[in-house]
Amino acid sequence: MNDSMRWTGWFGFAVLCFLAATSWIIPQTAGALPPLEERGLLFGVVGVVALLFSLRRGWRREEGASYLRVAGAGVGFFGVPGVVAEFAGRSVPAITRSALFALAPVVVVIAVAAGDMVVGEERGARKFLVPALIGAGGLLLLLPVEISNSLRGRVMMGTVGAAVVLAGVSSVWLYQLLREIRLANAIALVGFANALFFLVCAALRDGIVWPWTDVISVVSVSSFVDVAEVLLIVWLLRNMSPIRFSSRYLVIPLVTVLESYVVERPEVTARMAGGTILLAAGAGMLLFLRAREEETVLSLR
């Protein structure tokens, strides 16, 4: 993250993590559209709003290839994991999916280290692998992960794991691609591409029927928060280095755990304390640890 947006970047990251971690207290609209249709509409709104801003400065024909790559990587980051989570919902519990996504920082570290894909502070990427594993281990101590004995359950769990890998690799790719085009154009592309993907998947699964009352029900506080999160994520994907940004997969559950301690006041066990400490340590090191100068030099090619 460059110096000119250091404080705004950290503030945006903090807001994103707080919104995502406290989403459980935001009232959800009853009887709304199915999840895939709702997400398609929300991403469509994001795309339309961004398009209005992007038209002021126009679109460059010579950047057409970059536009297609941004759209594809955006679907890999948002769309595919969202659809997989929806299809696997009955076979893979939400807690298990959260534990699997805690491995996303590991994927990001490996992607950066293996491909030397990012310049600057992350050239010593291998140093971040241990913190990523520590944070994931801490979350596994906190969550009662369930592994299905059925073939379908195991296949779905493997599919979720593949989606985690795709999301991690896509985030690294997006960091590079988003910096090549204007931010408004990027948000419009990500919005429209994911809207189309979600709506097509919804149509293939159940068909699409939009009673006017259900469409209106999408306009809610929770939908506003979802749109704000998408905008923050795209902005941070563009401006925050991939490994630092991947720490959100640990920071968000950490904030949720701390909130549950305050609200529910459970009896703290050694396992809970140890898991919270490891989760906090892993997330903190991913955010603030810096590679030593000699590691940066050795990574140059």
N, C-alpha and C positions, 0 to 999 in steps of 0.2 A: 504494500500500500504506500503510495507516494506521500510526501510530506504535505502537499497541498490539500489532501482530503483525509489526513490522518484522523482528526477528531470527528469529522462528519462520518467517516467510515465506521469508527468504533461505536459512535452513537447509533448509526443505522443498524449495525450488527446487534447491539444491545436491544433495540426496539424489536427487531425481528425475533430474537430468541424469547423475549418477554411475551410477545403476542402469541407465538406458537406454543409456549409452555403454559400459558393461562387460557388457552382456547377451551379447556374443559369447563370453565365457569361461564362462558358466553352462551346464552340461550340459543338453542337450535330451533329452526322453524319446523313445526310439525306438519306432516303431510305434504312436504315439498317434493320437487322433482327427484327422480332417481339420481344417485351420486354422479354417475358418468355424464348424464345430461346436464346436471347443475354445473359441473366443472367445465363442460364445454361452453355453456352460456357465459360463465364468469371469465374464462379466457377470451371469449369473443368480445366481451366488454373491454377487457384490457387491450385487445388488439385495436378496437375501434377508437378508443381514447388516444392511444399512442399514435395511430395513423393520422388523426387530426393534427397532432403536434408535428409529426414528421413531414406532412405536406408543405409546411412553411419553408423548409429547406430542400425539399425534393429528394428524389431517389436517383442514384447514379447507375446507369445501365452497365457500366464496366464492373460494378460490384455484384453483378447478378450471381456469380458462383459463390461469393461469400454469403449472400442472402440465403441461398439454398442450404449451405452448410450450417448456418445459424439456426434455420428452421429445423433441420434434421437433428442437430445436437440438442435443441430445446425440447423436442419430443422425447429424445433419449433421457433427458434429465427430469422433465415433468410428466410427460404423457405415459410412457411405458411403465414406470414404477407405479403411477396412479392406477392404471388399468389392471396391472398385475395384482396390486393390493386388493382391488375390488373383486377380482375373480378368485383370488385365494382366500378371501375373507372367511369362508365357511370351513376351510381346511387348516388355515394357519392363523391362530389367534393374534389379535393386535399386539399383545405383549411380545410374542415371538417375532413378529415383523419388526417391532421396535428394536429388539436385540440384534436382529440381522442387519438393520440399517446402521447400528452402532459400529459396524465393520466398514462402513463407507470411508472413514478417514484412512484406514489401512489401504484400501483400494487406491485412494488418491495419492498417498505417499508412494506406493509402488509404481503407479502410472507416471508420476513426475520423475522418480529416480530412474526408472527403466528407460524412459524416452528422453530424459534431459529436456523436457518440454517447456519448462518455465525458467526464465532468467531472474536474476536478482537474489532476494533473500532466501529462495528455496532451492538454490543449487546444492546445498548440503542436505537434500531431502531425506536420505536414508536415516539421518539422525532422528527424524520424527516418527519412525516406525515403532519404536518402543513406547513412546507416549500414546500413540494410537492404540496399541495393544493393551496398555494399562487401562486406558479409559474404557475400552470395550469389555475388558475383564471385570472392571468395577460395575458396569451396568448388568453384566450377566449374574453377578452376585446379588444384585437388587431385584432382578426380575425373575419370576417363576416361569422359566421357559418350558414350553410343552413341545415334545417331539412326537408327531403322529406315528402310529404303528401301521397305518394303512398305506397302500401304494399311492393312492391319490394324494394323501397328505404329504408324503415324502416328495412326490413330484412337484407339488405346489410349493413346498418349502425350497426346493432347488430352484424353482422358477423365480421365487422372491430373491434368492441369493444372486441369480443372474441379473435381476433388475437392479440390485444394489451395485454390482460391478459396473453395469451400464451407466447408472447415475453418477458413479464416481469418475469414470473415464470421461463422460460427457461434460462434467463440471470443469475438468482440466482443459478440454477442447474449447469449451465456451469462453474460458478466460482469455484464450488467444483470439478467438473469432470475434468476440464482442468488442474488442479494442480496435478492430479494423473498420467498424461502421458506426454511424451515429447512434446514440443511445435510444432515441425515440424510434428509429427504424428497427433496431434490435428488439425492442419491446413489442412493437407491432408484429414482427415476424414470429416471435415466440408465442404471442397471444393467438394469432390466427392459425398457426400450425397446430398448436395444441387443441384449440377449439375444434378444428376439423377432425383431429385424431380421436378426441373423446366422443364427439357426436357420431362418428362412423362406428366406433366400438359399441356405443350405446345402441345404435340402430341394428347392428349385427346380433347383439345379445337379446334385446327385448323389443326392438322397434321403438320409434319415437312418437309419442303422443303428447302434445303440449296444451293442456287446458289452460285458458288465460289466467285462471286463479292460481294455478301452480307456478306459472311463469312470474307472476307478480310476487309470489311468496319468496322468490329468490332474492328480492330486494329486502335485505335484513342486515342487522349488525354483524352477524357472523360472515355474511357474504362480503361486506365492506372490509372486514378484517382479512379475509382470504385474498381479496384483490390487493390490499396494501402489502400483504406478505409476498405476493408474486412480484410486485414492482420492486420491493426491497431486495428480493433474491436476485433478480436480473441485474439490478444496479450493483449489488455486492459481488456477483459473479464476474462482473466486468472490472471492478476496482479493487477487490480484495484477493490476495493470492490464494490459490486453491486449497493448500494445506491449512492455512489459517481459517478459511471459510468452512472447511469440512468439520471443524471443531463444533459447529452448530449441532451436529448429530449427537454430540456428548453434552454440550451446554444446555440444550433444550430439556432433555430428560433430567439433568442435574437440577435445573430450576424447578421443574415439576416435582421432583422428589423433595426439595427444600420447602416448596409450598405445601406439600402434603404433611410434612413434619409440623409446620406451623398450624395448619387448619385442623388436621385430624389428631395430632399429638399421639402417635403410636408409641408403643414400648420399643425403645431402640435396642436392637440386638447387636452382637459383635459382627454378625454378617452384614447387617444394614450399615453399621458405622464404617466397616472396612470397605464395603462397596461404594459408599458415598465418597470416602476419602480417595479411593483409586479413580473414581469417575472425575472428581474435581481436579486431581493431579494430572490426569491425562489431558483433560480439556484445557487446563491452564498452560501446560507445556506446549500443546499444539498452538495456542494463541500467542504465547510470549517467548518461547524458546527461540534462540537464534543460532544458526550454524556458525561454527568457529571460522575465522578467516582462512585458516589453513585448509579446511574442508572445502571452502568455496573455491580456492585456487585449484585444488586437486580435481574438482569436478569440471573444470573448463576443458573444452575439447578444441 
